[in-house]
Amino acid sequence: MSAPKGHISHEKPADDARKPDEQGATSKPLTYREKYKAFCDTFHPVPVLQREDVPKGTEFFDPKYNDQLTREQLHSLLYGPDPEFSPMEGGPLLRYYGWVFTENWVIKWARDINLTVLIQAEYLVRHPELISDDEQFELASFPDDSPLFTDPDLRGIVSALARWRVVRHISELVVLSLDIEIPIAYGYKQMVVFCTNYTVARRLWLVGSMGDECDIMESLDRYMAEPGEESKEGLWYFAADNPIYVGMRAPGKASMTTMPPGASVC
């Protein structure tokens, strides 16, 4: 697994733009799902960033040269504000590096670490056998065929209640803060985020300063694997916050920007 540090390519990206069928379009209009899938295919995730996808001023500083940093530079790396994505300033489109996940992944982790969730009786009217006085549910104590995991509505509630606690648990395992964000990814609603293209330099410096960067990232690949998988490599996803739903701004066409004052990496 290559950490995001190696995920910045200087090669010219291949032209994989989707072009309309010139052989004669079908008269049947596309459904919303079909349109959204085509949109996600256009703004698809990639394993490697191009240089124009990273803001100027966020170059990576190798932790092995930490002894060359001044006190002010070290303080900026540790405590300085992260550069912020601002569409009005014309910076590169916001991307997240991380792993999309499903309800299956959340529920497996929640059961493995024996989370307890609170579900009020009003959400259990279709399954009165689950109603209890304390409304507490230790997920590991319920079988696979429990309505908590088989009823789509209850399953969604359990996943929503557990996902942040699962991610917090994984954060503690790797001693790194992780976030949940919304990517542009067909079939997925959320992802666990290690960094953005605006924070990648600082995050990689931090991980490199902690010890073996590859061990940490490989651990995250294992933790993020869906049930039945051994590992799942992270990718760079476009953020749903990007102003690209109208006008369809194409990937790789963003202009560059500089980091805000006081947020330089080195």
Wavefront OBJ file of the C-alpha trace (Angstrom):
o trace
v 0.000 0.000 0.000
v 1.391 3.412 -0.913
v 0.750 6.214 1.571
v -0.708 9.454 0.212
v 2.810 10.954 0.108
v 3.411 8.897 -3.024
v 0.008 9.757 -4.352
v 1.091 12.886 -6.181
v 2.069 12.197 -9.778
v 3.923 14.488 -12.135
v 2.781 12.575 -15.199
v 0.165 14.005 -17.520
v -3.187 12.354 -16.698
v -4.786 10.213 -19.341
v -7.702 11.737 -21.209
v -10.603 9.586 -20.054
v -13.368 12.131 -20.458
v -16.739 10.623 -21.200
v -18.103 11.705 -24.552
v -21.698 11.479 -25.684
v -22.690 8.744 -28.070
v -22.518 10.252 -31.546
v -24.179 7.271 -33.186
v -27.629 8.478 -32.255
v -28.957 9.019 -28.761
v -31.800 6.969 -27.402
v -35.108 8.760 -27.028
v -35.619 7.367 -23.535
v -34.532 9.993 -20.960
v -32.017 9.003 -18.326
v -33.275 8.370 -14.827
v -31.892 10.375 -11.923
v -29.891 7.311 -10.824
v -28.380 6.980 -14.308
v -27.523 10.675 -14.410
v -25.925 10.518 -10.978
v -23.905 7.434 -11.909
v -22.603 9.223 -15.019
v -21.732 12.199 -12.815
v -19.830 9.957 -10.369
v -18.042 8.287 -13.282
v -16.852 11.713 -14.428
v -15.612 12.691 -10.958
v -14.253 9.259 -10.117
v -11.756 8.470 -7.322
v -8.085 8.050 -8.160
v -5.132 6.439 -6.365
v -2.722 9.226 -7.385
v -3.109 12.993 -7.341
v -1.757 15.265 -10.037
v 0.421 18.223 -9.044
v -2.359 20.707 -9.888
v -4.629 18.981 -7.362
v -2.480 20.155 -4.433
v -2.416 23.842 -3.394
v 0.833 25.725 -3.702
v 2.616 26.156 -0.406
v 1.717 22.697 0.909
v 4.854 20.853 -0.175
v 5.798 17.827 1.892
v 8.572 18.187 4.487
v 10.341 14.920 5.330
v 10.330 14.290 9.115
v 13.939 13.055 8.964
v 14.929 16.714 8.566
v 13.027 17.845 11.667
v 16.291 18.898 13.321
v 16.683 21.560 10.626
v 13.414 23.269 11.533
v 13.379 26.498 13.489
v 11.176 26.775 16.556
v 8.714 28.878 14.553
v 8.543 26.360 11.707
v 7.971 23.459 14.085
v 5.262 25.428 15.884
v 3.559 26.124 12.534
v 3.590 22.429 11.636
v 2.159 21.433 14.987
v -0.314 24.212 15.688
v -0.718 26.414 12.612
v -4.123 26.508 10.892
v -4.725 24.118 8.017
v -5.272 25.698 4.607
v -8.996 25.918 3.944
v -10.835 25.026 0.778
v -12.479 28.156 -0.610
v -14.270 27.823 -3.971
v -14.439 31.610 -4.327
v -10.636 31.814 -4.312
v -10.318 29.368 -7.207
v -8.218 26.725 -5.480
v -8.053 23.103 -6.594
v -11.201 21.081 -6.023
v -11.439 19.524 -2.577
v -10.526 15.836 -2.387
v -10.569 13.391 0.491
v -8.082 10.581 0.930
v -9.653 7.624 2.652
v -12.067 4.739 2.462
v -15.754 4.554 1.595
v -17.746 2.244 3.833
v -21.101 0.483 4.039
v -23.547 -0.280 6.823
v -22.127 -3.835 6.828
v -18.719 -2.466 7.805
v -20.129 -0.281 10.594
v -22.268 -3.043 12.064
v -19.480 -5.632 12.001
v -17.159 -3.279 13.860
v -19.903 -2.233 16.269
v -20.570 -5.882 17.149
v -16.876 -6.774 17.345
v -16.229 -4.044 19.927
v -19.591 -4.674 21.619
v -21.085 -1.221 21.315
v -24.325 -0.459 23.114
v -26.820 1.770 21.319
v -29.985 3.423 22.563
v -33.069 2.931 20.390
v -36.356 4.361 21.575
v -39.541 2.278 21.486
v -41.149 4.469 18.810
v -38.666 3.064 16.293
v -39.455 -0.539 17.243
v -43.210 -0.658 16.602
v -42.771 -3.291 13.878
v -40.693 -5.409 16.265
v -42.320 -5.194 19.703
v -40.255 -8.161 20.877
v -37.255 -5.821 20.949
v -38.851 -3.187 23.163
v -37.228 -2.952 26.573
v -37.470 -0.616 29.535
v -33.925 0.720 29.314
v -33.880 0.940 25.482
v -30.236 -0.211 25.535
v -28.999 -2.765 23.003
v -25.640 -4.530 23.307
v -25.105 -5.311 19.650
v -22.783 -8.279 20.177
v -25.509 -10.128 22.086
v -27.921 -10.239 19.134
v -27.775 -12.937 16.423
v -27.181 -12.244 12.755
v -30.868 -12.665 11.942
v -32.014 -10.092 14.509
v -34.278 -7.363 13.091
v -31.620 -4.925 14.308
v -29.499 -6.139 11.398
v -32.066 -7.427 8.886
v -34.750 -4.724 8.948
v -33.466 -1.994 6.587
v -34.832 0.849 8.721
v -33.461 -0.486 12.007
v -30.191 -1.388 10.349
v -29.839 2.202 9.172
v -30.558 3.488 12.678
v -27.969 1.169 14.221
v -25.387 2.202 11.634
v -26.096 5.910 12.156
v -25.777 5.553 15.932
v -22.585 3.507 15.780
v -20.490 4.902 12.937
v -18.842 7.794 14.766
v -18.046 5.607 17.759
v -16.509 2.984 15.472
v -14.355 5.603 13.756
v -13.358 7.024 17.140
v -12.269 3.520 18.178
v -10.139 3.145 15.036
v -8.669 6.601 15.644
v -7.548 5.424 19.058
v -5.995 2.279 17.563
v -3.788 4.281 15.182
v -3.428 7.318 17.485
v -4.658 9.642 14.729
v -7.807 11.686 14.378
v -10.060 10.522 11.541
v -13.166 12.162 10.126
v -16.341 11.061 8.362
v -17.212 13.003 5.221
v -19.451 12.694 2.164
v -17.672 11.775 -1.086
v -18.814 11.738 -4.678
v -19.007 7.964 -5.006
v -21.795 5.971 -6.595
v -23.272 3.463 -4.152
v -21.674 5.024 -1.072
v -22.907 7.766 1.236
v -19.928 8.326 3.520
v -16.246 7.676 3.944
v -13.541 7.724 6.599
v -11.058 10.496 5.822
v -7.359 10.476 6.663
v -6.607 13.835 5.040
v -7.572 16.199 2.230
v -5.455 17.503 -0.622
v -5.195 20.699 1.465
v -3.906 18.929 4.601
v -1.954 15.999 3.141
v 1.499 17.552 3.731
v 0.949 18.158 7.431
v -0.749 14.819 8.008
v 2.081 12.908 6.336
v 4.650 14.867 8.308
v 2.761 14.009 11.498
v 2.501 10.303 10.643
v 6.155 10.194 9.589
v 7.190 11.849 12.859
v 5.228 9.239 14.826
v 7.138 6.286 13.402
v 6.631 3.830 10.550
v 4.276 5.525 8.127
v 3.660 2.350 6.102
v 2.651 0.370 9.202
v 0.045 2.976 10.146
v -1.442 3.184 6.655
v -1.454 -0.581 6.212
v -3.263 -0.900 9.534
v -5.910 1.536 8.305
v -6.274 -0.466 5.093
v -6.986 -3.562 7.185
v -9.365 -1.820 9.558
v -11.364 -0.351 6.680
v -11.806 -3.647 4.849
v -15.432 -4.626 4.336
v -16.635 -7.969 5.773
v -15.041 -10.726 3.705
v -12.123 -8.538 2.606
v -8.615 -8.636 4.059
v -7.630 -5.105 3.092
v -8.951 -2.080 1.201
v -6.625 0.584 -0.163
v -7.593 4.209 0.265
v -8.349 6.444 -2.708
v -8.678 10.153 -3.419
v -12.378 11.038 -3.730
v -13.917 14.320 -4.783
v -15.762 15.933 -1.888
v -19.504 16.416 -2.200
v -18.913 20.016 -1.029
v -17.292 20.923 -4.342
v -19.220 23.425 -6.519
v -19.417 20.999 -9.441
v -23.010 19.850 -9.488
v -23.887 22.817 -11.687
v -21.665 23.492 -14.677
v -19.788 20.190 -14.320
v -16.328 21.601 -13.785
v -14.011 18.896 -15.117
v -11.329 17.259 -12.942
v -7.811 18.583 -13.379
v -8.934 22.040 -14.541
v -8.747 23.792 -11.179
v -6.443 26.762 -10.715
v -3.867 26.996 -7.971
v -3.944 28.952 -4.750
v -1.562 29.633 -1.899
v -1.927 28.739 1.734
v -3.278 31.419 4.069
v -0.656 33.506 5.933
v 0.879 31.675 8.874
v -0.014 28.216 7.539
v 3.143 27.452 5.576
v 4.480 23.960 6.029
v 8.205 24.732 6.080
l 1 2 3 4 5 6 7 8 9 10 11 12 13 14 15 16 17 18 19 20 21 22 23 24 25 26 27 28 29 30 31 32 33 34 35 36 37 38 39 40 41 42 43 44 45 46 47 48 49 50 51 52 53 54 55 56 57 58 59 60 61 62 63 64 65 66 67 68 69 70 71 72 73 74 75 76 77 78 79 80 81 82 83 84 85 86 87 88 89 90 91 92 93 94 95 96 97 98 99 100 101 102 103 104 105 106 107 108 109 110 111 112 113 114 115 116 117 118 119 120 121 122 123 124 125 126 127 128 129 130 131 132 133 134 135 136 137 138 139 140 141 142 143 144 145 146 147 148 149 150 151 152 153 154 155 156 157 158 159 160 161 162 163 164 165 166 167 168 169 170 171 172 173 174 175 176 177 178 179 180 181 182 183 184 185 186 187 188 189 190 191 192 193 194 195 196 197 198 199 200 201 202 203 204 205 206 207 208 209 210 211 212 213 214 215 216 217 218 219 220 221 222 223 224 225 226 227 228 229 230 231 232 233 234 235 236 237 238 239 240 241 242 243 244 245 246 247 248 249 250 251 252 253 254 255 256 257 258 259 260 261 262 263 264 265 266
